Amino acid sequence: MNGKKKETKIVIFGAYDSGKTTTLENLCEKKTKVEYNGTTVALDYGNTFVDGEKIHLFASPGQERFHFMREILSNGLDGAIVVVDNSKGVTDMELSIMSKLEAKSVPYIVFANKQDLATNELQLNTAAQIIPTTATCGDGLQEGLEILLGQL
């Protein structure tokens, strides 16, 4: 062992306005955003430490036209968080992202976000654990990240 601390790359995926940036902001101690008019156009980045391990978190843009950025951010990821706006339900984009993660055997969890607005429980045909979250106040985020890290 070379004495270096392990570093982990987690990518946060989801449709436009699902809560990816807010999730990252509430999980990270340090963060950088690349946005235009309040919309992520390249990526959001932040990092945090969990049990002495540095966790790098990248939030991908949610609009379809930025699919190439999701592909770039996917390189070398250790795990993923798929943020679903539970008040709207799962989108085709999110289903596609989950399918790609499963095909590549990438561990991931689903954040059923906006529980403060949701009236129904998110139903998905996936083996991934679904964590109820409200990113605006941080509910469920840290617990969900720790569950994902336990799968890596």
N, C-alpha and C positions, 0 to 999 in steps of 0.2 A: 504494500500500500504506500502511495507516494505522499500521504499526509494532506493532500488537497481535500477540501470539503466538496461533497457532491453538490452539483447544481442541477436543477430540474427545469425543463421547459414545458409549460402548460399553455395551450392556446384556447381562448374562449371564442366559441362560434355561436351564431344565431342570426335570425332574420333582423332586418332593420327595426330599430326601436324596441328590441326585446329586453334591453337592459345590460348589454355587454360592457359598455364603458362604465356604467354605474357600478356594476359588479367588480370590475377591476379597481376602480377608485376606492371602493370600500374594503378591498382585500390587501391593497398594497401600501407600503410606507412611502415609497418613492414612485413617481409616475410621470410619463411623458405622453402627450396626445398629438396626433397628426390629424387635424380636422379642418373643415371649411364650413363656415356658417353653422357650427355646432354638430356637424355630421362627420363621423370618422371616414377618412378617405384613403388612408393607407393602413395605419395600425395605431393602437394604443399600447403602451408598454408600462409595466410596473414590476417591482420586485418586493419580496417580503422574505422573512426567515421563519421557518417552522422547524422546531427542534434542532436549531443550528444549521439547517440546510437552506441554502439560498434557492428560492423559487422565482423563476422568471415567468411572468404572465404577459401574454400578448392577446389583445382583443382584436379580432378581425372586423373589417367593415361588413355591414349587413346587406348592402344593396347588391343585386345580382351583377351589375356591371363591374364590380370589384372582385369577381370570382378568382382572378389571377392572383390577387393578394392573399386570398385564403390558401391557394396552392403553395405560394412562396412561404407563408407562415407555417404551413404543415410540415415543412422539411425539418427533420430532427426532433419532432415533438415527442415528449415522454407520455403525455396524457392530455385529455381535452375536457372542457366543460361546454356543454351545449345549453345555451340559455334560451328558453321558450317563454314567450309572453303568454302565460296561462289564461289571461283574460280573452285572448284571441284564439288560442289553440296552436297546435304544431303546424308548421308550414311545409310545403314540398321541399324548400331549400334545407330546412332542418332535418327532414327525413333523409334527404340525399347525403348530407354531412354525416349523419349517424351511420348510414349504410357504408360510406367510404371508410369511416373509422373502424367499423366492425370488420370490413374486408381486409384491412391492414393490421388487425388485432391490436388496435390502440385502445388502452383503457380510457373510459370516459364516463362521466356522470351527466345527468340532465338536471338543470336548475329550472323548476317550474316557477318562474318568476312572476312578480306582481300579484302575490297572494292577497294583497290588500284590495285588489280589483277583481279577483277571480271569484266566480260563483260555482265552479265545478272542479273536480279533481282531474288532473291530466292523465289521460290513458294512452299508453304507448305499448307497442309490441316490441319490446327491447329487453335485453338482460341487464341493461344499465340501470343503476339505482337512480330514482327520481327524488330530488330533494326540494321540498317547498321553500321558496325564498321570497323575500321582499328586499331587493337590492338597495332601494332608496334609504332604508334604515339599517341595512346589514343583516337582517334576519336570515339565518340559515347558511350564510356564505362561508364563514370560517369552518363550520362543521362539515359542509359539503367538500371544501378543499381538503380537509384532513381525511375524509373518507376516500377521496380520489387518491391522495398520496399513499394511503394504506394499500391501494391496489397496484401500485407501481413496483 
